[in-house]
Amino acid sequence: MKNLLAVLCMIVVILGVSCSRQELSTENPVDAAVIEEGTDAVFEEENDQVLMDRIDEILTELESLNQLQNFTITHHGKVITETYFNSGSGEKTSNIYSDTKSVTSLLVGIAIDEGFIKSVDQSIGDFIDLSPYENTDRLAEISIRDLLTMRQGLVWNSSDLSSEYHGLKNAKDPVAHVLSRKMPFAPGTTFNYSDGAAYLTSVVFTNATGRSLLEFGNEKLFAPLGIKEPVWHKDKSGNNYGGFDLFLTAQDMMKIGDMVLHRGVYEGVRIVSEDWILESTSHQAYSDGGSPDNNRYGYYWWLGEKDGLALVAAYGHGGQFIYVVEELDLVITAQCYGAVSDDLAAQHFVTLHQAIVHDVIPLFMD
């Protein structure tokens, strides 16, 4: 990561780009343990200062990402840092892109908890009319579980997600745009990352509950978390895009991470059942992440490990992250402006991912 950061910094210098970072407060947000004065207290304070110095070094390195909006760390319920870069601010919402899928997963869990959906093993044919399609019987084999685990069997070009994203948004009939795809894999067998699968999940959800993801979410998820009614783009039929185009603030992301960390509870209030949190963040499929820290998949959550620690994460195009490390009582989030070239978006994603997993998380492992 150091080499990549060095290259990025050199590019920034050559182009004469200046980046600024604004902190919420100049005060040290890490509270030393309330213990008697003496050697232990001094040791605790020194450790806190070393931690903050190292975090500040990491944030300074990340300034080279000129699309970075914010970076937050919460540990044991305390905000270690809530840092804003460039044009980012505490009030500014940003498209969280595929982190949206993880929110959709939470809403599906609530819908199951409340009886709108009986089981993730229900066929999509229980909620979507499949009769217009030639392969009706095969499509009926697709379950909600298959959609949530990206094993729907329908072709989606995961090597060119940008084109697929725009194709879905511009489709006259988005449902047909997805269901008319070739189906070379049996449902439930092959991981194929797909915004189309998440869109079908939204359609299933709306038909099951009678409300869109946003309408249902405003009552059942966002309001209980103290998230003001967010923007969530939808198609002409009123279905929100289940895989992208939800706009949230950094603090909204922190709240979602905190709730998942506490297995569905936020500030003492149960929002999602513990059973759903555990099921949706447990290994359901092997992903195409390619490294130990993201090589498994739950229900729209990326799973992996770092030196034996279980990692749960939401990933989004261009550098949107919610990382939950239950064993460390740790939540890390980041947002970038994602409406950039695919190459630049990939650079930002990789750099932030490496910084979180290999630089920040280890600071809390001792």
N, C-alpha and C positions, 0 to 999 in steps of 0.2 A: 504493500500500500504506500510505503514511503516513496518508492520510485514513481508511482503514479501521481502522488501528490506533488512531488518535485516537478514533474513534467507540467502538470496543470498550473502550478505556481509560476513556472517560467513563461508559459503562454500568457498568463495574466499580466506579468510584467512587460512582456513584449508588446502586448496590445494596449498597455497603459490603462487597464481597467482597475478601478479602485472599488474595494468592497468595504462596507462598514458593518459593524455589529453593535446592536444595542442590547444591553442587559436590562432586565426588569429592575434590578436593585444592585447597588454596589456593596450591600451587606452580604457577608458570608451566610448563605442559606442553610448551611449544615450546622445543626445544633449539637454541640458537644454533650456527652452524657452528663446528666445531673448527678455528679458525685462529689465527694469532699475534695477540697483543694489538696494538692500533693502530687506525687510522681504520676499516679494514674491519670489525674486530670490533665497534666501537662502532656503525657503520652497521647491521650485521646485528642487533645487540641492539635498536637503536632501531626497526628495521622490525618485529621480532617483537613489541615492545611496542605499536606502533601497531596491528598486526593483532589482538592480543589485546584491546586497548581497544575496537576496533570490533566484534569478536565479542561482547564483553560488553555493548555497547550494544544489539546486535541481540537478544541473549538477554533483556535487561531489557525490551525492547519486547514480546517474546513472552510475558512473564509475564502479560499481559492475557488470554491464552487459558487459562481456568481448568481446562480439561480436558487441557492439555499434560502429558505424563508425562516425556518425555526428549527430548534433542536432542544429537546427536553429530557430530563432524567428525574425520576421520582424513586426514592429509596426509603423503605419502611414508612411510607405515607408522607414523607417530606419531599418537597420540591428541591432537588439539589441544584438544578439549573433550568431556567426557562429563558432561552436566549433567542433573540430575533436578529435576523440578518437582512441586509439590503432593504427591500421595501416591506418586509414582513412586520406584523404587529399583532398584538393580542386580540384585536377586534377583527382582523382580516381572515376571511374564509378562503379556502383554496380547494381546488379539485383534488380529491384524494385518490382518483383513478381506481386501481384494482383493490385498494384497501376497502373500497365499497363492498366487495364480495364478502369480506369478513363481517361487515355490518348486516348484510343480507342473511348470512348464516345465523346471526343472533336473532333476527326477526323470524326466521323459519322456526327456530327453537321455541320462541314465544308462541307462535301459531300452533305448534304441536302441543305445547304445555296447556294451551287453552282449548284444545280439541278441534280446531279448524282443519287440521291435517291429522289423520290417524297415525301415520307412520312414514318414515323415510323410504320404506319399501313399497309404498303405493306407486302404481304406474302413472306416468304423466298423462296417460289416456283417461284417467279419472277426472282430469281437469282441463284437458285440451282436446278439441275435436281433431282426431287423426284421420278421419275418413277421406279428406281430399288428397291424401298422399298414397302413392303406389305401394310403398312398403309399410302399410299400416300396422301389420302384425309385428314386424321387427321394431317399429317405433314404440309400440305398446310395451315392449320389453324394457324400455328405459324407465328406471325408477327415479324418484327424487334423490335417493342416495347416490345414484350414478351421476346426476347433475352436480351434486355437492362435492363429489370427489373427482370431478373432471374425467369420468370414465363413461361418457354418454355414447361413445361409439361413432359419433358423427364427425366427419372431417372438419377440422378448423386449423388454419395455417398459423401455428404458434411461432413460426420463424418470421412472420410478418404481421405482428399483432396490430401495428398501426393501420395498415390497410384494412384489416378485418374490422377494426374499431369503426373506421369511417364507413365501411360497407354496411355494417349493421345499422348505424345511425341514419344512413341515407336510403335504406331499403323501404320500398313502398309497403311491403308486407313483411315486417321483421320475423314473424313466426315462421312463415314459409321460407324466408331467407335462411333460417337455421335448419328447419326440418327437411328441407329439400336437398340437403347435402348428402353426399355419398356416405355409406355406413359400412366401412371395411372391417370394423371391430365389433365383436359382441359386446353389448352393454355390460359394464361392470368388470371389464378385463384390462383395458389399456388406457393409461393416463394420457390425455391430450388437452392441454390447457386451452380453455375456450371461453371467450366472452359470450358466445352464443349459448353455452350451457347456463351461465348465470342469468342471461336474459330469459330463457325458458323457466328458470326458477322463479323469476319475477312474475311471469304470466301465470304459472301454477299458483303462486301465492295470492295474486289478486283474485283469481277465480275461486280459490278456496275460502278466502276471508271476506270477499266483497269489497275490499279496500286495497288501494295501492300500497306498496312498501312504505312510501312516505307518509301517507295518511295513517296507516297503522302504527308506523314508527313514531310519529309525533306524539301519539298517546301512550304507547306501551314502552318505548325505549328512550327517545330523545327528551321528552318532558321529565321523566323520573331522573334522568342524568343531569338535568339543568341545562340541556342544550336547546338554545332557541331554535325555532322552526328553521331547519336548514333548506337549502336549495338542492333538489335532486332532479336531474333532467329526466324526461319521459318521452315516449313515442306518441304518435298521434292517437293511439287508442287509450292513452293514459297509463300505460305500464312504465314504471320507472326502469331504467337500465340497471339491472341487478348487479352488474359487474363493474360499473364505473359511473362517473359524473355526479357523485355526491360531494358537496362542498362543506367542509368543516374547518374550525379553527384548531390551533395547536392544543388549546385547553380541552376542546371536545375530544380530540384524539387521546389525551391523557385520561379523561374520564372513562372512555371505553376501555382503555388498557387497564385501568384500576379495577373496573368491574369484572373483567375477565380474570385478573389476578386474584380477586376475591371470590371467584367461582360463581358469578352472577349477582353478587351483592354490591351495592354502592351506597356508602354512608348509612349502613344499617338496614337498607331497604332491598328486599329481594326483587330483582327485575327479570332475570332469566334463571331457570332451574339449574341447580348444580349438576344434575344428571346431563343436561344438554351441554353445558360448558365442558364437562369432562369428556363426553362422547365426541363433541365437535372438534376438540383440540387433542384428540388421541389419534394414533396412527390408523388411518383408513385405507391409504393407498401409497405406493411408492411414487414420488414425483420425479420430474426431470430436472430437479434443482442442481444435481451434480456434485454437491459437496456435503459433508456430514452435518453442516449447520442448516441445511434446507432440503434434505433428500427424501422427506416424507410429507404426507399431506393428510389433513383432517377434512372437515367440512368448510372449505374456503379459508382454511388457516394453514400456513406453511409451518412444518415442524422439523426439528433437528436437535443437535446437541453441540455443546461447546465444553470440552474437557469433562464429559460426563453429566453436565447440566442440561436439562430439558429446555429447549427454546420453543416458544410459540410466537408466530409473527404474522402480521398482515403486510403484504408488499404491494406497492403501487408504482406505476410507470414514472420514471424520472427521479425517483427518490422519495417516496412516501412510505413511512414505516411506523408500525406499532409493534414493539418487542416486549414480550412478557416473559419474565424469568421467575417463576413462582418460588423456587428454592432460595433465591436471593431477595425475594420481596422487592423486585425491581421492574420498573416500566420505563422504556425509552421510546421516544417518538421523534420523527423528523418529517418535514415537508419541504418540497422543492416546487418551484414553478415548472410545470411539466410540459407546457406547450412550446417545446423546442424540438430540434431535429432528433431523430431516433438515436443517432450516434452520441449526441451530447446528453440525452436522457439516460442512455446506457452508462456513460461515464459517471454521471452523478449517482446513479443507482449503485454501481459497483463500489465507488469510493465511500459512500455512506454506509453501505452494507458491511464493508470491510472494517470501517471505523467502529461501528457499533459492536460487531461480533468479536473482533480481534484486539480492539483498543479499549473500548469503554467497559464492556461486560467484565473482562478480567480484573479491572480495578476493584470490583466488589466481591471477588471470589476468595480473598484471603480471610 
